[in-house]
Amino acid sequence: MHISPVLWQFLVKWLNASALFPREASTIAPYADALYFFLLLITVVGLTLVGMLIFGFSIRYRKEKHPVAVQVEGSTLLEATWTIIPLALFLIVFVWGALLYFRIYNPPTNAMNIYVVGKQWMWKAEHPGGQHEINALHVPTGRPVQLTMISQDVFHSFSIPDFRVKREVIPGRYSTVWFQATTPGTYHIFCTQYCGTNHSAMIGEVTVLSPDDYDKWTQESTSGMSLAQNGERLFASMGCNACHSGSAAARGPNLAGVYGSKLQLASGSQVLVNDAYLRDAILNPSQHITAGYAPIMPTYQGQISEDGLIDLVEYIKAMQTNYRVQQTLTTSQSNQTAPTTPGTVKP
């Protein structure tokens, strides 16, 4: 839709000032608003046209002027007109909406990933660097940000109206959405899916910072351990390194560099190793048996929280070699076999 930039800015600013419309604070917002206003325009035009026709016909063909009903024959041209024009409008909206949908739900390859866990009744954001936030989210301007989201209990819906972002957050399955913030400031986060008694209190804030301020915030907010480092500790504490050591005699498949690759399963099918696959393989290993390995991995259903699963996934994603896996395995074996003497405590 072509519209004067001056008229567009006047319209947007007037709607924002009158609190009738959210601000445009992301790169996708103008495109979503253009489609919305186009739909609004054809709705108003259609409503006005139909209303005028009804009013005109009711005057022209009122009972006083035509006391006796007269048969009116159809017009092929008229019927074709009111069929082709609406069809063309519907097709325009369909193609426009489909292009916008794919643009919204296909993040750029260089997008920064942030995990969001929804639970009654709060949002928890986890940054790869180890920063954790409750009902808050800090992001930089000018950089695409992908949110990988999952619910810990019931269905939620993550919405940032000013970014034109809305995505369902589902138990047991990752969903993603992305945005690129354009204007520093503070914006509301809402849950738009009724999720229980305190649904209306499940709100938060997105704080958009300049790149320099965001770097400063990440340095000041780090917990000292990244998600991958937390995942490495969990990987060792749960004994995963005993089977996934990467050695030729290992009972489990090599995980180094597996993320992003195609994995051959015992069933003969191939699967892309992504976040969702890694999570499901940890919880339901019997359904994802790698070709050449026995189905001996136990399920970890109910033993790992969603936060722990995120840590493990980040660790496996970052694993490029088995050096540290074998190092932690050797350390744990040494601790288990180390002799103890009276008066000493085995570590």
C-alpha positions in Angstrom: 0.0 0.0 0.0 1.4 3.4 -1.0 0.8 6.3 1.3 2.4 9.6 1.9 5.2 9.3 4.6 4.0 12.6 6.1 0.4 11.4 6.3 1.5 8.0 7.7 3.6 9.6 10.5 0.7 12.0 11.3 -1.7 9.0 11.5 0.7 6.9 13.7 1.6 9.8 16.0 -2.0 10.8 16.4 -3.1 7.2 17.3 -0.2 6.9 19.8 -1.0 10.3 21.4 -4.6 9.4 21.8 -3.7 6.0 23.2 -5.7 4.2 20.5 -2.7 2.3 19.1 0.6 0.9 20.3 3.8 2.5 19.4 5.9 1.2 16.5 9.1 0.1 18.2 10.3 -2.7 16.0 11.3 -3.2 12.4 8.3 -5.4 11.7 5.7 -3.0 13.2 5.2 -0.7 10.2 4.6 -3.7 7.9 2.1 -5.2 10.3 0.4 -1.8 10.7 0.2 -1.3 6.9 -1.7 -4.6 6.5 -3.9 -3.7 9.4 -4.8 -0.3 8.0 -5.4 -1.8 4.6 -7.9 -4.2 6.1 -9.5 -1.3 8.0 -9.7 0.8 4.8 -11.4 -1.9 2.7 -13.7 -2.7 5.6 -14.8 1.0 5.9 -15.1 1.4 2.1 -17.1 -1.8 1.8 -19.4 -0.9 4.8 -19.9 2.6 3.3 -20.7 1.2 -0.2 -23.1 -1.4 1.1 -24.8 1.1 3.4 -25.3 3.6 0.6 -26.7 1.0 -1.7 -29.2 -0.2 1.0 -30.2 3.3 1.7 -30.6 4.2 -2.0 -32.6 1.0 -2.8 -34.8 1.5 0.2 -35.7 5.0 -1.1 -36.0 4.1 -4.8 -38.0 0.9 -4.3 -40.1 1.8 -1.4 -43.7 0.5 -1.3 -45.2 3.9 -2.1 -43.4 4.1 -5.5 -43.8 0.4 -6.3 -47.0 -0.9 -4.7 -46.8 -3.9 -7.0 -43.7 -6.1 -7.1 -41.9 -6.2 -10.4 -39.5 -9.0 -11.4 -36.0 -7.7 -11.8 -33.8 -9.8 -14.1 -30.1 -10.5 -13.1 -27.1 -8.8 -14.7 -24.1 -11.0 -15.6 -21.8 -8.0 -15.6 -23.0 -6.9 -12.2 -22.6 -10.4 -10.7 -19.2 -10.8 -12.2 -18.1 -7.4 -10.8 -19.2 -8.1 -7.2 -17.5 -11.5 -7.3 -14.2 -10.6 -9.0 -13.5 -7.5 -6.9 -13.9 -9.1 -3.5 -12.0 -12.1 -4.7 -9.1 -9.9 -5.8 -9.1 -8.1 -2.5 -9.1 -11.4 -0.6 -6.2 -12.7 -2.6 -4.2 -9.5 -2.1 -4.8 -9.8 1.7 -3.9 -13.5 1.6 -0.6 -13.0 -0.2 0.3 -10.0 1.8 -0.5 -11.7 5.1 1.5 -14.9 4.1 4.6 -12.8 3.2 4.3 -11.0 6.5 3.8 -14.2 8.4 7.0 -15.8 7.0 8.9 -12.6 7.7 7.8 -12.6 11.3 8.4 -16.3 12.0 11.7 -16.8 10.2 14.4 -15.2 12.2 17.7 -14.1 10.6 20.6 -16.5 11.0 22.5 -14.0 13.1 19.7 -13.4 15.6 20.7 -13.4 19.3 18.8 -16.2 21.1 17.1 -15.6 24.5 15.1 -18.3 26.3 11.8 -17.5 27.9 10.0 -19.8 30.3 6.4 -19.1 31.1 4.9 -20.3 34.4 2.0 -19.4 36.6 2.2 -16.4 36.8 5.5 -15.0 35.6 7.9 -14.8 32.7 11.5 -15.9 33.2 14.1 -14.8 30.6 17.5 -16.6 30.4 20.3 -15.1 28.4 23.1 -17.3 27.0 25.6 -15.3 29.0 24.0 -16.4 32.3 21.8 -13.3 32.9 18.4 -14.2 34.4 15.4 -11.9 34.6 11.9 -12.3 36.1 9.1 -10.4 34.3 11.7 -8.3 32.5 13.7 -8.5 29.3 16.7 -6.4 28.3 17.5 -6.2 24.5 19.7 -4.0 22.3 18.5 -1.8 19.5 19.5 -2.6 15.9 20.1 -6.4 16.5 17.6 -9.2 15.8 16.5 -11.1 18.9 15.0 -14.5 18.7 12.9 -15.7 21.7 12.8 -19.5 22.2 9.9 -20.1 24.5 8.3 -22.9 26.5 5.7 -23.2 29.3 6.4 -25.1 32.5 2.7 -25.6 33.3 -0.2 -24.4 31.2 -0.8 -22.6 27.9 0.4 -19.0 27.9 0.8 -16.4 25.1 3.7 -14.0 25.0 2.8 -10.6 23.6 4.7 -7.3 23.2 2.1 -5.0 21.5 4.6 -2.2 20.6 6.8 -4.8 18.7 3.7 -6.4 17.1 4.9 -9.7 18.7 2.6 -12.4 19.9 3.3 -16.1 20.2 1.8 -19.1 22.0 3.9 -20.6 24.7 3.1 -24.3 25.0 4.0 -26.9 27.5 6.5 -29.5 26.2 7.3 -27.7 23.0 9.6 -24.9 22.0 8.0 -22.0 20.0 10.0 -19.1 18.6 9.4 -15.5 17.5 11.8 -12.7 16.7 12.0 -8.9 16.6 14.5 -6.1 16.1 13.8 -3.2 18.4 14.3 0.3 16.9 13.7 2.7 19.7 15.2 2.7 23.2 12.5 2.7 26.0 10.4 0.5 28.1 7.5 -1.6 26.7 4.9 -3.8 28.1 4.9 -7.6 28.1 1.5 -9.3 28.5 0.1 -12.9 28.6 -2.8 -12.9 26.2 -4.0 -16.4 26.9 -6.1 -17.0 30.1 -3.9 -19.1 32.3 -5.5 -19.2 35.7 -6.4 -17.0 38.7 -3.7 -14.4 38.4 -3.6 -14.3 34.6 -4.0 -10.5 34.7 -0.9 -10.1 36.9 1.4 -12.0 34.4 2.9 -8.9 33.0 6.4 -7.6 32.5 8.6 -5.0 30.8 11.0 -5.0 27.9 13.8 -2.5 28.3 15.4 -1.5 25.0 19.0 -0.2 25.3 21.6 1.2 23.0 24.2 -1.4 22.0 26.8 0.2 24.4 24.3 0.3 27.3 23.2 -3.3 26.6 26.9 -4.5 26.8 27.3 -2.6 30.1 24.1 -4.2 31.4 25.2 -7.7 30.5 28.6 -7.2 32.2 26.9 -5.9 35.4 24.1 -8.6 35.4 26.0 -11.8 34.8 25.8 -14.5 37.4 29.3 -15.6 36.6 28.2 -18.8 34.8 26.8 -19.0 31.3 24.0 -21.3 30.4 26.5 -23.6 28.6 28.7 -23.7 31.8 25.7 -24.6 33.9 24.8 -27.3 31.4 28.4 -28.7 31.6 28.1 -29.1 35.3 24.7 -30.7 35.0 26.0 -33.0 32.2 28.8 -34.3 34.5 26.7 -34.5 37.7 24.1 -36.6 36.0 26.7 -39.0 34.6 26.0 -38.2 31.0 29.7 -38.0 30.3 30.1 -41.7 31.1 28.2 -42.7 27.9 28.8 -39.6 25.7 32.5 -39.4 26.1 33.2 -39.4 22.3 35.5 -42.4 22.5 35.2 -45.4 20.2 34.0 -47.7 23.0 31.4 -45.2 24.3 27.9 -46.5 24.8 26.3 -43.3 23.6 26.7 -41.3 20.4 29.3 -38.6 20.1 27.7 -35.2 20.8 30.5 -32.9 19.7 29.4 -30.9 16.7 26.1 -32.8 16.5 24.0 -29.6 16.7 22.7 -28.5 13.3 23.6 -31.8 11.6 21.4 -34.6 10.2 21.4 -37.6 12.5 20.6 -41.1 11.3 18.2 -43.0 13.6 17.9 -46.7 14.2 14.5 -46.5 12.5 16.2 -45.6 9.3 14.9 -42.0 9.2 17.0 -38.8 9.5 16.4 -35.9 11.8 17.8 -32.4 12.1 19.4 -31.9 15.5 18.0 -28.6 16.8 16.9 -27.3 20.2 13.6 -29.1 20.1 15.2 -32.5 19.1 17.8 -32.3 21.9 15.2 -31.5 24.5 13.0 -34.4 23.4 15.9 -36.8 23.1 16.7 -36.1 26.8 13.2 -36.6 28.0 12.1 -39.4 25.5 15.3 -41.2 24.5 13.6 -44.4 23.4 11.9 -42.5 20.6 15.2 -41.1 19.3 17.7 -44.1 19.2 20.8 -43.2 17.1 21.7 -45.8 14.5 24.4 -48.2 15.8 23.6 -47.8 19.5 21.5 -49.8 22.0 18.4 -48.2 23.6 19.9 -48.0 27.1 19.5 -44.3 27.9 17.0 -43.8 30.7 14.3 -41.1 30.5 14.8 -37.9 32.5 11.1 -37.0 32.7 10.4 -35.3 36.0 14.1 -35.2 36.9 15.2 -32.0 35.1 13.4 -28.7 35.2 12.9 -26.6 32.0 15.7 -24.4 33.2 18.0 -27.4 33.4 17.0 -28.6 30.0 17.8 -25.2 28.5 21.3 -25.4 30.2 21.9 -28.9 28.7 20.8 -27.8 25.3 23.1 -24.8 25.3 26.0 -26.9 26.4 25.5 -29.5 23.7 25.0 -26.7 21.1 28.4 -25.2 22.1 30.2 -28.6 22.3 32.7 -28.8 19.5 35.2 -31.3 20.9 35.1 -34.0 23.6 38.2 -32.6 25.5 36.3 -31.2 28.5 33.9 -34.2 28.6 36.8 -36.6 28.9 38.5 -34.3 31.3 35.5 -34.2 33.7 35.0 -38.0 33.2 38.6 -38.7 34.2 38.3 -36.3 37.2 35.1 -38.0 38.4 36.6 -41.5 38.0 39.7 -40.5 39.9 37.6 -39.2 42.8 35.7 -42.4 42.9 38.7 -44.7 42.9 41.0 -42.5 45.1 42.1 -44.5 48.2 41.1 -43.1 51.6 43.2 -43.1 54.8 42.0 -42.9 58.4 41.2 -39.3 59.3 40.7 -38.2 55.7 37.4 -37.7 53.8 37.1 -38.8 50.2 36.1 -35.8 48.0 
